[in-house]
Amino acid sequence: MMNSFLQSLQDPHLVASFQRYCGLLLQVEERLAGGCSNSPGNASGSQGPVERANVFKTSECANGNRRYKTNGSHQYPYRQDKEDGCGMTGYAVKVGNTPTVKEKPGYMVKNYFFYYLFRFAAALGQEIFYITFLPFTYWNFDPFVTRRLVGMWAIVMYLGQTSKDIIKWPRPLSPPVVKLETRVDAEYGMPSTHAMAATAISFTFLIATMYRYKYSVAFGLLASTMLSALVSLSRLYTGMHTVLDVICGVLITAVLMALTYPFWNILDNFQLTSPLTPIIAIVMPFFMSYTYPALDHYSPTRGDTTIILGVASGCTVGFWMNYQYGRTYEPTGSLPFEIPSITPEVVSLAIARFLIGILVLVATRQVVKTLSLKVLYAWFDVAGHDMEARKRLEIEVPYKFATYSSIGFNATVIVPLLYQLLELL
């Protein structure tokens, strides 16, 4: 019984039902495989087998074949990867008794509130969020909190990414699911790292601040729960995960946080005070990136994991160096702290810090990425225009690790020093 329940949570139709409930509908265009819409010899133009199956012509190809649209069809158990004369690759499907070829499904949005809400929520689990929110908390809020956010984020993301490539459960099929994202479609689905990251960041932020600042813990708990739920549901709306993927992502993160929480202060003290911190923070993440589980095809998970570990590595070295020179940039006074009032001056200062910091990080990324690729291409005798070479293990891991560890270091060391120089601290 439990097995059937778990299988039901993996059913892509459950995801499709959620999408339809939120106003996201699948549109499948199909065309007759090498034939016309009317039955052979039907000169009168009356309905042939396709019209009788409620499939409607939407356009006609140059070779005379016509394109049709239907809201439901049964997929053959094989893939047809052959060009069909209409310039598209499709799946072999069956409408009634007539073989057709199905193109990549489109979609129709009937509720734009949910569309923009969940697309925004999905972005909260992507790189753009990490490279803005995490530095923002360090530059404008409290480095004490940022250290815990970076640590938990790196742990849950590494375990989540490696679990995907070990378990190797596929993402939901389309159709019946509408897929709004294509970059990560080559990745496996179990567990949802978006759900893991959102749960880890929101609840780590809550736990790290609930006794450090004066605010309503009930409100913080509600905000953390809503953020985690919103990002998790966005993975269903975008068609990237099954319900089971999302549930497992949240539960795994909850277990990891419960197991590591008693050691947060111990680990934080170690990373700030131990002379071994720089060595461990560089060697261990690089080794973990280089020994990432190998697949029989290229997947962006290895590169994404290297980025995450690289950022954590650079930040950790930066945290350690700042502490050694007495520059922790933490608020001073007695606990719990008052949350600063939001005034125009505070907002202007935060915006100025953020924009200057982001400019430094963007410049760092461009410079270090270019230099590291030039060195690696020369070392391995690769042509400079060979973009596919960037997917090779011996090139992808070193250049991404060097680039993003530099970003993490500059975000925690160089940018605050620049603020002091510009009198923004």
Secondary structure, DSSP 4 states (H G I P E B T S, - for coil): -HHHHHHHHT-HHHHHHHHHHTTEEEEEEEEETTS-SSPTT-TT----HHHHTT-EEEEE-TTS-EEEEES--EE-SS------SSS---EEEEETTEEEEE---EEEES-HHHHHHHHHHHHTTSHHHHHHHHHHHHHHT-HHHHHHHHHHHHHHHHHHHHHHHHH-PPPPPTTTS-----TTTTS--SS-HHHHHHHHHHHHHHHHHTTTB-S-HHHHHHHHHHHHHHHHHHHHHTT---HHHHHHHHHHHHHHHHHHGGGHHHHHHHHHH-TTHHHHHHHHHHHHHHTPPP-SS--THHHHHHHHHHHHHHHHHHHHHHHHTT------SSSSBPPPP--HHHHHHHHHHHHHHHHHHHHHHHHHHHHHHHHHHHHTT--TT-GGGGGSHHHHHHHHHHHHHHHHHIIIIIHHHHHHHTT--
